[in-house]
């Protein structure tokens, strides 16, 4: 049977099986999908040319991976087996069309795969707009060629704001406006009211992953999309194989066939698995420049078109500053990254 990973719980995986696949036989269209608890058969190599073309990661499977499973008990008919052991074994992992990774000095973590879109939620205030975190995530979306939607939430804060607050909000709006000029899809929202119909419509039928600091409104966003028909991988708790941790994502499915992979609130997004050249490629306004030297790092090299664009204002100071901070973090991975927090 073919399905996809919908939850990761240590050595166990929740696999969602489509309703038209039952050991290769077509089922009734009215039959609901099934959730199986599965374990990997044998040992799968973490670094496989066909499976994962990126860096070596510490987890062989992630939410979104397409797999083949074999029932260990073919007579099993329950939607989710309440037993303590696995229902099935994972026999095959299909190549990924994309993957999304973050890294730290001690870990390279595969967060999700086979994505249609990355949602990056920020807030106008409370918590403060975190451009360093935003730009880091955008680097990874660029390198994986995954479309990104940048959401600036809590636009309702503009009402009743004092002059000092309005000036701060204006600078934030200008920064996201610059990203819009670069071709990014930027949405201004007030989730306290509702998620706009335009944003909802743009996500229909897609598998997305949502990022954001704690407090930016990500949970409100997820709940608004899911409504009363929320399905999540916490159902796997019946297996008593451990709960979701603060570093593991979880998948929800909505009525309009949106699959949302929710990553718990994060404060930083490491890019230690990327080279300096890749970081430059991750800034689209830099990757478009044909500098004098092919290996130009856009620091002090002669004939650097990026530095010229910076001086003319074509490239924003905040974006270039973030680029330098990320380069510095590759050399000093343990150094506190202020740009990730403010």
Secondary structure by P-SEA (a helix, b strand, c coil): cbbbbccccccbbbbbbcccccccccccccbbbbbbbbbbccccccccccccccccccccccccccbbbbbcccccccccccccccccccccccccccccccccccccccccccccbbbbbbbcccccccaaaaaaaaaaaaaacbbbbbbbccccccccccaaaaaaaaaaaaaaaaaaaaccbbbbbcccccccaaaaaaaccbbbbbbbccccaaaaaaaaaacccccccccccccccccccccbbbbbbcccbbbbbccccccccccccccaaaaaaaccccccccccccccccccccccaaaaaaaaccccaaaaaaaaaaaaaaaccccccccccc
